[in-house]
Amino acid sequence: MLATRWLALLGLSLAACHAAPPAVTVRVMSFNVLQGGGDASDVGFPAEDFGGDRRDALAAVIHAARADVVGVQEDDPGGGLLGALGEGWERAGNVYARHPLELLERAGPLTVCRVRLPSERSIVVVNVHWRPSPYGPFLVQDDLRAGRGLDAPGYVEELLRRADKSAGARGYDETLAALAAPIAPGEVVVLTGDLNEPSHLDWTARYAHAGADRWVDNPTPRALRLAVPWLGSRRLAGAGLRDAWREVHPDEVLAPGNTWTPPYPPGTPGRRPPGDQVRDRIDVVLVAGPARVLAARVVGEEEGEAGGAPRGLWPSDHRAVLVEVALTAAPHTGGD
């Protein structure tokens, strides 16, 4: 059922382009699995399309990617996904790994845990799922429909105020507070997450001039291209986190890295019309501390970003992000 080309592609090593990788590397995935991987008929993902259990399809993606650690958003509240992953996998909060895990903090979907790697090495993984609204690009779409001038003085500042998710549960402040303790001593920290917000590294002046229209089927005279210094990604960068995708693929025009959303057929229940969606990169892996990003790729349906193509058998409404990281400093055991 899942014998499609994306499985074969995922079987290729991310490290193939690196002739002599360091001794301690880790492959980290961020993956929003949609409603815990269960039956999601209400949004066009019935379990029967995946042999009765979509979690098996999700586990197949993770295995094919050879991920060592996976930060999961919209996680399975039971043990279904862990069971589908099989022997050798552990779970702490919403983080799964093929290495020992130690839960450090849990608050709703926010999970902080230590992953103990070979050679007495470890990393701290912070998995987050920021709240979905207000979603800035939808606000811009509404303004374009209303004929608002996006170039008017103060427009971007107003947009940032309307889209701000600093306070409250599943917001910037909560994440930054959780990051402070492991970042301060210089540990390797990896953040996985569905931020439900674009990155300031993507919505640049260069992209606004030369990038593709982010609106899949734009009914207005103006393309959805605007330079916006989105606040959440800037605050994470200010805390010392580096965007793994942009380290490997620095050209935001040629390599947008869109993770939201894979195409789906018109009339899919519970969904905006596919032409009304925004092409965006809201799923991320970020890195802080003495580590080097070796490779990064977006993992998704066979058709990739071919607009309007059926979603096929890709088992989520988000693409995943897979990053390979090399630890470059002396071992840190976590100070037990």
C-alpha positions in Angstrom: 0.0 0.0 0.0 2.8 2.4 0.9 5.2 1.2 -1.8 5.5 4.7 -3.3 8.6 6.5 -4.4 8.8 8.6 -1.2 9.6 5.4 0.7 12.5 4.6 -1.6 13.7 8.2 -1.4 13.6 8.2 2.4 15.8 5.0 2.3 18.7 7.1 1.0 21.1 8.3 3.7 21.0 12.0 4.5 24.7 11.7 5.2 25.5 10.5 1.7 26.7 14.0 0.8 29.1 14.0 3.8 32.1 11.8 3.2 33.2 11.4 6.8 30.5 12.2 9.3 31.6 12.6 12.9 31.3 9.6 15.2 28.2 10.9 17.1 25.3 12.0 14.9 21.6 12.0 15.4 18.7 12.2 12.9 15.9 14.3 14.3 12.4 14.5 12.8 9.5 16.9 13.5 6.2 15.4 12.5 2.6 16.6 13.1 0.7 13.3 12.7 -2.8 14.7 12.7 -5.3 13.7 15.4 -2.9 11.2 17.0 -2.7 9.1 13.9 -6.2 7.7 14.4 -9.2 7.9 12.1 -9.5 11.4 10.8 -12.4 11.0 8.5 -13.7 14.5 9.5 -10.7 16.1 7.7 -10.3 13.6 4.8 -8.0 11.0 6.4 -10.2 7.9 7.1 -8.3 5.0 8.7 -9.6 2.7 6.0 -7.5 4.4 3.4 -4.4 3.2 5.4 -5.4 -0.4 6.0 -7.4 0.4 9.1 -4.8 2.1 11.2 -3.0 5.3 10.0 -0.4 4.9 12.8 1.2 2.0 10.9 1.6 4.4 7.9 3.1 7.0 10.1 5.5 4.5 11.7 6.5 3.4 8.2 7.5 7.0 7.3 9.6 7.3 10.5 11.3 3.9 9.9 12.0 4.7 6.2 13.6 8.0 7.3 15.8 6.2 9.8 15.0 8.8 12.4 16.6 8.5 15.8 14.4 11.0 17.6 10.9 12.3 16.6 9.1 15.2 18.1 5.4 14.6 17.5 2.7 17.1 17.4 -1.0 16.1 17.7 0.4 13.0 19.4 -1.5 9.8 20.1 -2.7 10.1 23.7 -2.5 6.3 24.1 0.3 4.0 23.0 -0.8 3.3 19.5 2.1 5.1 17.7 4.7 3.7 20.1 3.3 0.2 19.4 3.4 0.8 15.7 7.0 1.9 15.9 7.8 -1.4 17.6 10.7 -2.8 19.6 13.6 -0.5 20.5 11.5 2.7 20.7 10.9 4.8 23.8 8.5 7.6 24.5 8.7 10.6 26.9 5.8 13.0 26.6 5.5 13.7 22.9 9.1 12.7 22.0 9.9 9.3 20.7 13.5 7.9 20.3 15.6 4.8 19.7 17.7 5.9 22.6 17.0 6.2 26.4 14.9 9.2 27.3 14.6 11.2 30.5 11.5 13.4 30.8 12.5 16.9 32.2 9.3 18.9 31.8 5.8 18.5 30.4 3.1 21.1 30.0 0.3 20.2 27.5 1.9 19.5 24.2 5.2 21.0 25.4 7.8 18.3 26.2 11.4 18.7 27.3 13.5 15.6 27.6 17.1 14.4 27.5 18.1 11.9 24.9 21.1 9.8 25.9 23.2 9.0 22.8 26.2 6.7 22.4 29.6 7.6 23.8 28.2 9.3 26.9 26.7 12.0 24.8 23.2 13.6 25.2 21.0 16.3 23.8 18.0 18.1 25.1 14.9 18.0 22.9 12.1 20.5 23.3 9.0 19.6 21.3 6.3 22.4 20.9 3.0 22.9 19.1 2.1 26.6 19.1 -1.6 27.4 19.0 -3.0 27.6 15.5 -4.7 31.0 15.6 -4.3 33.7 14.8 -2.4 32.5 11.8 -0.7 35.5 10.2 -1.0 34.5 6.5 -4.7 34.0 6.9 -4.9 37.6 8.3 -3.0 38.8 5.2 -5.4 36.9 2.9 -8.4 38.5 4.6 -6.8 42.0 4.1 -6.1 41.3 0.4 -9.7 40.2 0.0 -10.8 43.5 1.6 -8.6 45.5 -0.7 -6.3 46.7 2.1 -3.0 48.2 1.0 -0.3 46.0 2.3 2.3 48.7 1.6 0.5 51.3 3.8 2.7 52.8 6.5 2.5 50.7 9.7 0.7 47.7 8.1 3.4 45.1 9.0 3.7 46.4 12.6 -0.1 46.1 12.9 0.0 42.6 11.4 2.6 41.5 13.9 0.4 42.8 16.8 -2.6 40.9 15.5 -0.6 37.7 15.0 1.3 37.9 18.3 1.3 34.6 20.4 3.6 35.6 23.1 1.5 35.0 26.2 -0.5 32.1 27.3 -0.4 28.4 26.8 1.3 27.2 23.6 2.9 30.6 23.1 6.3 32.0 22.6 6.9 32.8 26.3 6.2 29.3 27.5 8.6 27.8 25.0 11.4 30.3 25.7 11.1 29.6 29.5 11.5 25.9 28.8 14.6 26.6 26.6 16.4 28.8 29.1 17.7 26.1 31.5 19.4 23.8 28.9 20.6 26.6 26.6 22.4 28.5 29.4 25.1 25.9 30.1 25.8 25.5 26.4 24.2 22.1 25.9 23.1 20.8 22.5 19.4 21.7 22.4 17.1 20.7 19.5 13.7 22.2 19.2 11.1 20.3 17.1 7.7 21.9 16.4 4.7 22.9 14.5 4.9 26.6 15.1 1.7 27.5 13.2 3.6 30.7 12.2 6.0 31.4 9.3 9.6 32.3 9.7 11.2 35.7 9.3 13.9 33.8 7.3 11.3 33.0 4.7 9.1 36.1 4.5 12.0 38.3 3.4 12.2 41.4 1.1 14.0 39.2 -1.4 11.2 36.6 -1.4 8.6 39.4 -1.6 10.3 40.5 -4.8 11.2 37.2 -6.5 9.3 34.4 -4.7 6.2 32.5 -5.8 2.7 33.6 -4.7 2.1 31.8 -1.4 -1.7 31.8 -2.0 -2.4 28.5 -3.9 -5.2 30.1 -6.1 -5.2 33.8 -5.4 -8.4 35.5 -6.4 -7.0 39.0 -5.8 -4.9 41.2 -8.1 -1.9 41.1 -5.7 0.3 38.1 -5.0 0.6 37.0 -1.4 4.2 38.0 -1.0 5.2 40.4 1.8 8.3 41.0 3.9 7.3 40.2 7.5 9.8 39.8 10.4 7.6 37.2 12.2 8.0 37.6 15.9 8.1 33.9 17.1 11.0 32.8 14.9 12.9 36.0 15.7 12.5 35.4 19.5 13.8 31.8 19.1 16.8 33.1 17.1 17.4 35.6 19.8 17.5 32.8 22.3 20.4 31.2 20.4 18.5 28.7 18.2 19.5 28.2 14.5 17.1 27.1 11.8 18.4 23.8 10.5 16.6 24.0 7.2 17.9 27.5 6.4 21.5 26.5 7.4 21.5 23.8 4.7 19.2 25.6 2.2 19.9 29.3 2.6 18.0 30.5 -0.5 14.4 31.1 0.6 13.3 31.7 -3.0 14.7 28.5 -4.5 14.2 26.3 -1.4 11.1 27.4 0.4 10.8 24.1 2.2 7.1 24.3 2.5 5.6 21.8 5.0 2.0 23.1 5.0 0.0 21.8 3.5 0.3 18.7 1.1 -2.3 19.1 -1.7 -5.7 17.4 -1.3 -8.7 17.0 -3.5 -11.4 19.7 -3.6 -14.4 18.9 -1.4 -12.3 17.2 1.3 -14.4 17.4 4.5 -13.3 19.7 7.2 -10.9 21.6 5.0 -10.6 25.0 3.4 -10.8 24.8 -0.4 -7.3 23.7 -1.5 -6.9 26.8 -3.6 -7.5 28.9 -0.5 -4.5 27.4 1.4 -1.2 29.1 2.0 2.1 27.5 1.0 4.3 27.9 4.1 7.0 26.4 6.3 5.6 26.1 9.8 7.2 22.8 10.8 10.8 23.2 12.0 13.9 21.7 13.6 16.0 24.3 15.3 19.4 23.7 16.9 21.4 25.5 19.7 24.8 24.7 21.2 27.9 22.9 19.9 26.4 20.9 17.0 26.7 21.1 13.2 23.8 20.5 10.9 24.9 18.0 8.2 21.7 17.8 6.2 18.0 18.7 6.2 15.1 17.7 4.1 11.3 18.0 3.9 9.6 14.5 3.9 6.3 14.3 2.2 4.0 12.8 -0.3 5.3 11.5 -3.6 4.1 14.5 -5.5 6.0 16.9 -3.2 4.9 20.4 -3.8 3.1 19.9 -7.1 0.2 22.2 -6.4 -3.2 20.6 -6.9 -2.0 17.0 -7.0 -3.9 14.5 -4.9 -2.4 13.7 -1.6 -2.2 10.0 -2.4 -1.3 7.9 0.6 0.7 10.4 2.5 -0.6 9.9 6.1 -0.8 13.5 7.5 -1.8 17.0 6.6 1.7 18.2 7.4 5.0 17.2 5.8 7.7 16.2 8.2 11.2 17.7 8.6 14.2 15.5 9.0 17.6 16.9 10.1 20.9 15.2 10.7 23.1 16.8 13.4 26.7 16.1 14.5 27.7 16.8 18.1 31.0 18.7 17.9 32.0 19.4 21.5 33.1 17.4 24.6 30.5 14.9 26.0 27.8 16.3 28.3 26.1 13.7 30.4 23.4 15.9 31.9 24.9 16.3 35.4 23.0 13.4 37.1 
